[in-house]
Structures are given as structure tokens and as C-alpha cells.
Amino acid sequence: MSDAIPNPRQEENLAYSTASDDAHAILLNKVSWGAILAGVVVALVTQVLLTMLGAGVGIATLDPGTGDNPEASTFSIVAGIWYVLSGIVAAFVGGYIAARMSGKTPPTTGALHGLTTWALTTLLVLYFLTSTVGIIVGGAFSGIASAVGGLGETVAQTAEPIVAEANPLEAIEAQVRSTGTDPEALNNAAISAMRALVMGNEADVNSARQNAAQALATARGIPLEQATEQVTQMEQQYRQAVEQAKQQAAEAADTAASVASTGALLAFVSLVLGAIAGWFGGRSGVVHPVFADRLIPSRRGL
């Protein structure tokens, strides 16, 4: 039995087919930055349009002439949800456009184009929000972002006057000057002594208390025992006011930290959902190879 004689023509066709398939695979998986930029533009415009739509609907629900307006917290929550949903829709549309304009047929390649479009869009939005250009271009984005963060600012601003009002020294001064008939110098001396008592060193508190009682007794013309009792009462009021102010400040700080943490987690979830939407948008936008058998060389029949 003789060995089969190799056919040079068949080997040449096989090599050509293999090289053509490899080149075609490279072209199918090559990044199309032009298509990605087009998807980014469409995603940004979609985000702006949806943001303006949400802002318009939200403002339309406000009626300054009546009291039937949504609460600030409710308005912020609804605005945040709308912003997340609009970001998801924009990511899907941008990914779809990028994959469709790239002309890629593999679903994974189209999905990666959509994911890249979402990533570039996210970077541009962050740039708009944090740069000078963002004052003009990112106005629509920052409006909703400010509404989302309005709850945290409201909590912090509400806590500030509560702490500021708790100034026990003013209450002590008002009590010392309450008689209105004593010489101003004696009142000032009593006030200075009370300041030294409540704001001085703990080691000198006993002597400071005695000095304050003596100054108050002289200013008001009352017995030393009565002045000592009043000084002790004022001191207790001061300590309680300070502790209350500290507690309120701590509660305000905890609330602000909780709001900031919740906002960061919501931003993370929003970005993840946007990435998923961009992935599926790109996967949905791939071009189906209807005429692939006519355009791609095949090994069949060799």
C-alpha cells in the first residue's frame, strides 16, 4: 500500500482559511472607540433629558401658595430614585448604541463595548460634577445630586442652632444681672468669678466656688450661705447644659455619618446597576451575522 500523496493546493487553501479566520476573529473583538464615544454622547444626552424631565415634574408638584407640598425628605428620596433609574436607562441606551455602531457580532464583545461606554460616561459625569466645567455642563446632574444630599445637610443645619442656643454662660450672666439695682462693677466681678468657676481647672474648683459666692453675695447684698446655694445651682445648670449640648452634637454627628454612609452605599448600588445595564445594553445591540456564510471563508468542502 502506498502512502497518500499530499495535495499542495489543499494545504494552501487550509492555511489561507486559518489565517483568514484568525484575522476575522481579531477584527470582531477589536475595540471600536468611535462607537464607544457615540454611545457616551447618547448616554449623556439621555441622562440630561431624563434629569430635566424629573426636575420639571418635581418642581411642578410644589405649590408655594398651599401647604400641600411633599416633605423635604420625601422629595429627596424620590429625586434620588429617579436619578438612579435615569442613570440605568442612560447606561443601557449608551451601551446599545455603542454595540450597534461598532458592528460587532459576538455578544460578549458588544457587552464589553457597552460596559466601556458606561465606565467612560461615569468618569465624565464625575468630572463635570467636580470641575469648573461642571458649573455649566453638570448643572442638571448636580441639581438632583444636591437634592439627594439635602437630607444630610438639613439634619446638620437643624442641629447647629440647637447646640448654639445652649450657651449656659449667658444664662448665668442673666441671673447675676437680674436684680438691675446693683453697681455694674459688682455684677461684672460676680460674672467673672462664675466664669472662673465653671471654666477653670478642676483642682481650683473649691476656691473658685468660694470666690464666686463671695462676689455674688457682695453684688446682690445677700448672705453668703444664700449666695453659695445660688452659685451651686448655677454651676449645676451649667454642667447640665454643657452635657446636653455635647449629647446633641454627638447625635447630630451620628446622624450625619449615617446619612453619608447610606448615600455612599446607594451610590455604589447605583453604579453597579448602571454597569449591568450597560453590559446588557451592549449585548442587546450586537449585529447578527445574517450573511456570515457568504462573507467569511469556510473550511467546509475542502
Secondary structure, 3 states (H helix, E strand, C coil): CCCCCCCHHHHHHHHHHHHHHHHHHHHHHCCCHHHHHHHHHHHHHHHHHHHHHHHHHHHHCCCCCCCCCCCHHHHHHHHHHHHHHHHHHHHHHHHHHHHHHHCCCCHHHHHHHHHHHHHHHHHHHHHHHHCCHHHCCCHHHHHHHHHHHHHHHHHHHHHHHHHHHCCHHHHHHHHHCCCCCCCHHHHHHHHHHHHHHHHCCHHHHHHHHHHHHHHHHHHHCCCHHHHHHHHHHHHHHHHHHHHHHHHHHHHHHHHHHHHHHHHHHHHHHHHHHHHHHHHHHHHHCCCCCCCHHHHCCCCCCC
